[in-house]
Each structure stands twice: as structure tokens, then as C-alpha cells.
Amino acid sequence: MQIINRLIEQNWVTQKDSLKDKRQKVISITQSGISALEMQMDKIRLATDIVSGNLTSNEKMELIRLLKKLNHFHLPIYEKNIDSKNLLNEAYEHLHSSREMNKISSN
């Protein structure tokens, strides 16, 4: 939250209440934020190269594909805002039903 507050103070993002869920906030980047981001793109690209290490272009693309697949799996669970007491059970049920759906679609 402190990071978001600093971005708001810099006028790099705005924060509004979600129309869908009043417990959530919607963060949007401002034109000033876009300009600040563009000024840092060379450093961001360098950091990206360092983080991806010596992966080939194909390996980087495969990593992105796998991360997207994981995000696709986890996002519905995350969006449910599940209480931590029930999170593992809900996630396991989601995993099990996803596997069943994959079996059905494979046949």
C-alpha cells in the first residue's frame, strides 16, 4: 500500500473505488506516470535481460507461456477473495476440476 501511496503522491497513478466490489480499488496510470515509465525503459530492459539470465529467445517465450498458463489457473482463485482458512481446499478443488476438464478435452 505504501508503494501505491507514493505513486499517487507523484501523480503517476490514480486510485478509485471499484464499481464491481467496494472492497477493491482500481489503479490507473496517468500520463505523467507513462512519461516517467518511458524514461526508465532502458533500465527496465537491462533488468529484464539480467533476470532472464542466459535463456534463449525460445526459452524466454516458453517461460512466458508457462507463466501465462499458471496465471490463467490461479486468477479465478485469486478473484474469489477466499479466506485463508479455505484457500488450500478451494485451490485443490480448482486443480482437480481443471485436471478433469483436461482429461475430457483430450479424449
N, C-alpha and C positions, 0 to 999 in steps of 0.2 A: 504494500500500500504506500509505503514511503517513496518508492520509485515513481509510482504513478503521480503522487502529490508533487514531486519535483518536476515531472514532465508538465503537469498542469501549471505550476508556477512559472515555468519557462515559456508558457503558451505554445507548447509543442503538441499537446493533446487537449481535447475537451472530454468532459465526463457528464453523462446524462443518465437519468433513471431509465431502465428498460421498460418498454411498454408491455412486454410479454411477462416479465417477472419482476416485481418491485424489489425483490431482494438482490437483483443483479444491476450492474451498471454497464453502460455502453461507452466504450472509449473510442474516440475518433482522432485521427492525426489531423493537425491543422496545416495550413500552407507553410507556416513558419517551421513546423516540425518536419515537413517534407524537405524544405531547404536545408535544415540542419542535418538531416539524414543524408542528403545528396553530398554535402560537404565531407562526410565521413566515409563515403563509399569505398575509396581506395583502401582505407584501413580495414574496413569490413571484408573486402575481397582478400586482403592479405591474411586476416584472421581465419577466413574460410579455408584458404589454402593450407594453413598450418593445422587446423583442426582435422581436415580430411587426410592429412599425412601423405603417404605415398600411394594412395589409392589411384587406380587408373580411372579414366573417364567412365568406362563401363562399370567399374566397381562403385563409383560415386552414384551413378544412375541407379544401380541395383540397391544401394543403401537408401536412396530417396524413395524408391518403390516400396521397400520393406517398411520404412518409417511411415509412409502414407497408409500402408496396409494396417499397421499397428494403430495408427490414429483412427482409421475407419472402424476398427474393432472397439477401441476404448472410448471414443467420443460419445456414443449413446449412453454408456455407463456414466461418464462424467456429467453429461447433461441432466441426468436424473437427480443429481444432488443427493446421493444416497448417504444416509447416516453411516458413520464409520463402523458401527457395530454390525451392520448388514452388508457392508461393501464387498467383502470377500465372497460371501454366499451369492450375492447378486452377480458379481463378476464371473464366478464359476458357472452359474446358470447360463449366463450370456455365452460363455465359452462353449459349454456343452451344446446349447441350441445352435450356435454357429457351426460347430463341427457336424451336427446332424444335417443342417441345411447344405453343407458342402458335400456330404455323402449323397444326399438326394440329387443334387445338381450334377454330380459326377456320373450318376447312373443313367 
